[in-house]
Amino acid sequence: MSSTNLAGAGAEPFRVFVGYDPREDMAYRVCRRSLLRRSSIPLEITPIVQQELREAGLYWRERGPTESTEFSFTRFLTPYLAGYRGWALFVDCDFLFVADVVALARLAADADPRHAVLCVHHDYTPTEATKMDGAVQTSYPRKNWSSMVLFDCGHPKNRAALTPEAVSTRSGAYLHRFMWLDDDEVGEVPFVWNFLVGHNRVDPADEAGTAPRAIHYTSGGPWFERYRDCEFADLWVQERDAYEAEEADKDVDGSIQAPPAVVSVEVDA
């Protein structure tokens, strides 16, 4: 994939996999709308729905007490679901994109061939004991690195390490710290594409360079009562209201679709 033909005639859609949790259904819908509305290139957006993966026999680990969402581990199936081919973006559902995701597609297209993943290298230690709707908050090295990841799905190390078997059995430390990779295989994305609410700050001396492109309500967003007045809540509410108005105009129920190609995934030899 070359950054010069991302939007050219016949170009494949840029694939985005969004972590889905039933209790954050509206967050998923708003995240999806924010991606589509601002994108200048075709997108293929797939929710990663744990129940669908279980029914397909692709995920079977028991949920642990520190898993705050249903996609805590299923995110690492992104390369598999993408057929171990090309680049794909994974993002938590609690994101609001306020800029064109084509910039991330270009980063992927122009990435160093060594890089198996690209992500924001946060230095983040949460201070609260709980988050969201009372879920246990955890702290570990490389916290939040895996909340937004560009995967080179065909990279040999991703093909070897990120199988359904591994994702269902490997430890949280192994997966969330990218321990199947060497440090120089984990490329970096500017922090503005995973702007942590309550942690990252806009620098008044460099607003253009530090203003968020993708807002991450990592502790909880305004769809939870506890965070209804959090920073950037107004932007999320505006996007939600616009989504609901569109759905009312279409007069449809707006139910999400099951992920395509979950049951049968073709993998190039």
N, C-alpha and C positions, 0 to 999 in steps of 0.2 A: 504494500500500500504506500503510495507516494502522496505527500501533502499537496502536490500540484493537481491531483485529479480527484480530490475528495468529493467535489460537487459536480464533476463532469458527467456527461451523458453516459448512462450505463453503470455508473458507480454504485457499488453495493452500499446499502444503508450501514451507518455506523451502529454497532450493536451495543446496547446498554441493558444491563441486568440490574434490577432494583430489588433489594431485600424487602420482602413482604411479611407483615405481621397483622393478623386480623384486628387486633386492637388498635392498630395505626392505619386502618384502611384509608381514611381521608388524607393522611400524610402521604401515602403512596400516590393517590390520585393527584394531589397538588404537585408533588415532585414530578410526576410524569408530564403534567400540563406545562410546568415551568420549563422542562427540557424541550418539549415539542414547540412551544410558542416562540422560543428565542433561537431555535436552531436554523442555520442556513443550509444545512445538509440533511439528507434523508436519515431518519433514525428508525431502528427496530428496537422497541422497548419491551422487555420481558420481565414480569414479576417472578421472583424466585419464591415459590410457594412450598413450604415444607411438606404439607400434607400430600401434595401431588408427587413430590419426590419419594416420599415413603410408599405411596401406592404403586409407584413405578419400580420399587426395589432399589432405588439409587441412594437412599439415606436411611440409616437405621439406628443411629446412636441415641441413647436415652438423654433426655434434656437434663442438664445439671443445674444446680442452684445459682450459679453465677451467670447463666445465659439470660440476658435481659430481653432478648428478642428471639423469634423463631429462625432468624437468619444469622445468628451468631456464628455458626459453622457452615451453613449451606452456601454462603458467599463464595467459598473456596471451590465450589463446583462450577464456577463460571467458565473456566477453560473447557471442561468436559461438555457443558451444555452448549458451548460455542463450537463443538466439534473439533477441539484442539486445532483451530485454524484462525489465523489473523489476530488482530487486536480487538479487545472488548473492554468495556468499562463496567465495573461494579460500583454501585453506590447504595448506601443506606437509604431507607425511605424518608428519613427525617432531614432531607436536603431540600433547599429551594434554590434553583438555578436562576441567577439574575443576569447571566451573560451567555453568549453563544458557545455551546459545547464544542463547536468546530475547533476551538483552540486546543482542547484536549485531544481531539482526533489528530490534529497536526503534531502535537508532542509525540503521540504514539507513532505516527508515520515516520517521523524523523529521529526516532530513538536510536541510541547506540545499540547495535546488535547484541551486545552482552546483556542488556537489560531484559530480565524476565518479567519484571513488574515496574511500574512507575507509581509513586504515591507521594503525599505530603509527609515530610519527616518531622512530625510534631515532637516537641518536648513538652509533654502535657501530663500533669499529675492532678487529678480531680481532688477537690477539697471536701465535697459532700459525701455522706455515707450512702445515700440513696439517690435515685434519679427517676425520671419519667413518672410513672404512677406508683412509685414505691419500690421499684426494682433495685436490687443490690448494686451499688457502684463498686467497681473494681479498679485497681491500679496495677499496671505492669509495664515492663519496658516496651517501647514502641506503641504505646497506647494511642489508639485512633488512626494508626497508619493504615489499617485494613478497612477503614470505613469508606474509603473511596480509592479504588485501585484500578489502574489500567493494566490489564493482563496481556502479555504476548502469549496467546493461547497455544501457539505451536512451538514455543520454546521447549527444548528437550527436557529441561528440569521441571517445567510445569506439567508436561505430558507424563513424566515418570512419577511425580510426587502427588499431583492433585487428581487422584482417582476417587471414585465413590468409596472404595474400601478405605483409603487413607483418610478421607474427610469424615468418615463415620468412626474411625478408631484413633486417629492421631490426637495428641494432646493440644489443648488450647494454646500453650506456649509455642509448640512447633508450628502451628498454623498462623497465629496472629503475629508472630515475630518473624515470619518468613524464614524459618530455620532450615528449609530445604535449599536455600539460596546462599551464595556468598554475598558479603556486603556490597561488593561492586556490581552485583547483578540487580540491586534494588535502586532504580533510578529515582530522581526527585522531581516533584511537581510543585510549582509555587503555592504557598500556603493559602492564597486567595481563592483557590479552588476547593478548599476544605476549611473554610473559615469557621472556627469554633466559637459559637456564641458564648460569651462570658469569659473567654480566654484570649483570643486574638483581638487586636485593636487596629483601627484605622489610624495611620500616622498623619496628623494634620499637615506635616511638611511634605508628604508624598501620598496624597489621597488617591491619585490615579494608579499608583503602584501597589497600594495596600487595601483599597476598597474591595469588599468581597465580590467574587464572581459566582461562588456557590456557598450559600449559607448553611451551616450544619448545626442544627439544634440538638447538640449531642447529649445534653442532660435532660432535655425534654422541650417540646415545642408547644405552641398555643393551642393545640388540640387536646392537651392535658390541662385541667383546671389550674394546677399548681404553677404552670408556666404561661398562663394566658397573657401576662404583661411582660414577657421576657424581651430582651433586645431583639429588634427586627421582627417582632410579632406582627406589627402592622403590615409588613410586606407579605407575610404568609397569609394573613387574613384577607388581604386584597386578592391574592391569587386564588384562595379558596372561594371567595364570593364570586369571582369571575367564572370559576369552574362550575359552581352550582347554578349560576345564571345560564350558562351554556347548556347544562344538562336539562334544565327546566324547559328551555327552548326546543330541545330535541325530543322532549317527552319520552325519554327512555329510562330504564332503571339504572344504567351505568354500572352493572356488575362487571367485575374484573374478569379477564380471560385467563384460563390456565396457561402456563408457560408452553410455548410451542417447542416441539422436539425434545420434551422431557422423557417420554417413554422410549423413543427410538432416536439415537444420536449416531450419525454417520461420522466416523473418524477416518481421516486419510491415513493410509499406511505409510 
